[in-house]
């Protein structure tokens, strides 16, 4: 690990006000400075664990619900009652949520009895909470394989989901504006420059997706493309079920595909009534879920982005579905 240079650090902190301590690079991956205190070695892996690994905004939440339901006997009642964060925790929270932001959110919600148990849980490292969870555990991370336990694929099943970088960039831009843990203050053209130059959290994008793609033949890894999930969800549901050694019939596939339809998924996701965790009037966590058609890219930016994509795809091994 090494800290980002002082000049770049100050520039990035001015653009991302949610990260109040600065940034570092761990094996090339840009992360909040708090990552230096994060120790995944303290988490004991179990053979029944199912992980999802993605670059942010690659259809992660949607895929989580698919995986959890398939692996839990299509228990829709529990899925509607318990948040995904509780059923399928996001382990990176331990280094993403800045302590000052946590204190501010606690103060804003101090009189809300419904939120108090959630805020109380924030005081304990999520790794410790996950360590006590009953099997099978489901764990989400945006960290690349190079920063995950070396024996992860020897012991656990992992689903990696990749999405084309142009849609990822637009979705991540809106998410970074919405979530106060990032609190991005700039415009989209500036964000595009940050994204293509590997200066957003979890970048570089290409190294991340290649680290998943290069492991696609490991029997404990299922590599999926978001575009294929969108275009033929039933076949991808069957693929996930086969990977998890679960039997699912045609009627169950149809019901699950309907449950996961973006309109239903938005409506069915349990609401977390915490104030101060998101910037108001900046959209929602679950957006459109579409492929392409992003108005954020002007004609000139779109041309530049396509050229950037072509240059990078030619030097990498991945073959993306059309987008």
N, C-alpha and C positions, 0 to 999 in steps of 0.2 A: 504494500500500500504506500502511496505517496500523496501528499496534499496537492491540490491544484495550485498553480502559480498564483501569487498574490494579486496581480493585476486581473487575471481571468476570474479569480475567485470573487473579487469585489464586483466585477461586471455581472457575473452570474447571480450573486446575491441581490443585486439591485433589480434584476429581472425576475428572480424567483424569491419573493419576500418571505415565503413560508420557511425556507431553509435559513435559519438565523445564525448558524455556526460555521457554515461553509461546506466545501465539497472536497472529496478526495477521489483518487482513482485506484481501484483494486483490480489488479491484472488487466488494466486498461478500461475497466467499467467505471463510469462516473456515478458516484453515490454520495449521500449526505455524510458529513464527517462522523456522525454517530455510528456509522457502520464499523468503525475501528473497535467499538466495544461489543459488537455482535459476535457471538460464538456459537455456530451451529453444531460444534462438536459435542455440546452438552445435551443435544437432542438424540436420544437413542432410537435408531430406526427399527421398524418392525416389518416383517415380511408381508403383512397385510396392508401396509400403508399404500395409499394412492396419492400421488403428487400431480399437480398441474404446473407446468413451467411455460411461461410465455414472456415475450416482450410486452410491455403495457399496451392496452387497448387493442388487443388481438382477438377479441371475443372471449376473453377469459371468464368473465362472470357467467355468461351464457353456457360456455362449455362446462364450467363447474357444476351448474345445476344438472346438466345432462349426465355427467359422470356420477354425481352423487345419487341421483334417482335410479340410474341403472344398477349401481352397486348396492342400493338399499331397497331392493324389491319394489321399486316404483311407489314409494311411500309419499304420496302427494299431500296427505294430511300434515305430516311433519314438515314437509317442504314449505307449506303455506303458513305454518305456525312459528317456525324457528328461522331466524335470519341465516343467510348463507355464511356470514362471518362466524357464526357459532358452529354450524355444521361442517364448514370447510374453511378453517381459519387462514388468514393471510399472514404468514409468518414474518414478512418484511415490516409489518407495523412496528416492531420493536426498534427499528432504526429510522423509520420514516417520520413518525410523529415527534416533532420537537417538543421538549419538555415545557417550554414557554407556551406553546399553543395548547398543550394539554391543560395547563393551569388556567388559561383564559377560557377555555371551553367549560371547565369545571365551574368557574365563577359564573358564567352566563347561565348555566343549567342547575345551579345550586338548590333552587327551590322546586325542581321538577323531579318528583318521586319516581316517575316512570324511567327516567334516564339514570338515576343514581346507581343502580346495579351495574350498568354498562361502564360508567365512569369509575366505579370502584374496581372493576376488573382491569381497567387500564393501568392500575398501580402495580400489577404483577406482570413480569415479562411473559409474553405470549408463548415463548418456548416452554416455560414451566407449565402453563395451562395445557398445551398440546401434549406434554409428557404424561398428563393424568387422564387424557381422553381415552374412552373405550375404543377398542378396535372394531371395525376397520377405521383408521383415521384417514381424513382427507386433508391435504395440505397444499396451499397455494403459495407460489413465489414467482417473482419476476427476475430473480437472479439467474445469470447464465450458469451452465453446468460447471464451469471452471471455479465458481465460488460456492458450489454445493458439496455435500459430503462425497468423497471419492468413491465410496461403495454404494451410493444411492441406487444405481441401476443393477447392482448385484443383489440388492435386498428388496427393493420396492418396485412397484409398477409406476411408470411416469407417462403422462400424456403431455406432449408438446404441441401447442397450436401456433401456427405462423399466419400472419396476415400481410398483404402487400403494404410496403412502407408508405405509400402516399396516403392511403386511408388511415393507417396507423398515425401518421403525423397530424392529420386534421383532427382525429379523435383525441389524441394526446394533448394537442393544443387546447381544445375545449376543456378537457379534464384538468389540465394544469391551471387554467383560469378559474375553474369552479372550486377545486379543492384547496382549502387554505393551507394545507401542508406543503403545497407548491406555491400557490398564489402568484401565478405568472402575470406580469403587468404590461408586457409588450404587445405588439400587433402580430398578425400571422406571418407576414414576410420575414420579420425578425426571427420568429419561431422556426420557420423553415430553414433559415441559415443555421440556427442552433442545432436543429435535428440533423441536417446533412453533414454538419461538421462535428457530430458526436459530442454535443455539449448539453444534452438533456439527460436527466437521471435514467440510468440503466443503459445508456448508449455505450458503445456503438451498436446500432441496430443490426448491421450485417454480420458482425462477429457473433452476436447473440443468436440469430436464427440459424447461422451456419453451425454453431455448436450443437444445436438440436438436430439439424438435418444430417450432420455427419454421424450421428448415433442412431439413425432411423432403422438400421438393421438389427439393433440389439433387441432380443425377444421381450425385454421388459420395458421397451419404449414404443409408444404409439404416436406417430407423427401425423398431425392433421393440418389441413389448410382451412382457414376461415371461409374462404371462397367456396370450397366444396361443401362445407357445412351449410352454407346459405343456399346453395343451388340444389342440393340433394340431401336434406337432413335425414330422411329415413335410412338411407344407405349408410350414413355416417353413424347413426344410432346403432345399427347392427354391427358396425365395425367396432365401436366402443364396447358393446355387449360381448362380442367375441373375445376382445382383448382382456376383459375382466372376467372371462369364463362364466358369463351369465346367459341364460336362455330367455329370449324375448320373442313373442309371436307377432304376427302382422297387426292385429288389433292393438296390442300394447305399443307397438312402434307408432302407429297412427295417433294414438292418444297422447303419447309423449311428444311427438312432433307438434301437435296442436297446442299442448301446454307450453312448449318452448317458442311458439310463434312470438315475434317481437312485441306485438300489441298485448298479448296475454301475459308475456313475461314481465313487461313493465307493470301491468295491473296487479299481478300476483305476488310480486316481490314484497316481502314484509317491510313496512316503513320503519326507519330508525329515527325517532323524534329528537335528535340531538341538534341543538342550535349552536351556531358558531363554527361548525366543522366545514361548512361550505359557504362560498360567497353567494349572496342572494342575486337573483335575476341573471344568472349566468348558465342557464340550462339545467340539465339533470345528469345524474351519473350514468344512467342507461340512455343512450342517444338513439340515433336512427337505425344503426346496424346495417347500413346499406353498403353496396359495393360501388365505388366511384361516384361521379356526380357531385364532387365537392366544389362549391362555389368559392371557397377560400382561395383556391388557386386561380390567379389571373391567367390570361392567355400566355403571357411571358413566363410566369412562374411555372405553369403547367409544362411548357416546353422544356424549361430548365430541369424540372423534376424528372421528366421522361428520359432526358439525356443522362441525368445522374443515375437513374435506375438502370438504363442500358449498360452504362460503364461498369456498374457494380455487379450486375448479373453475369456479365461476361467474365469477370474475374472470380466468381464464386461458382459453386457446384449446383445450387438450387435451380429448380425449374418451377416457376410459379404458374398457377392456373391463370387464365386470362382475367383481367380486371379492367 
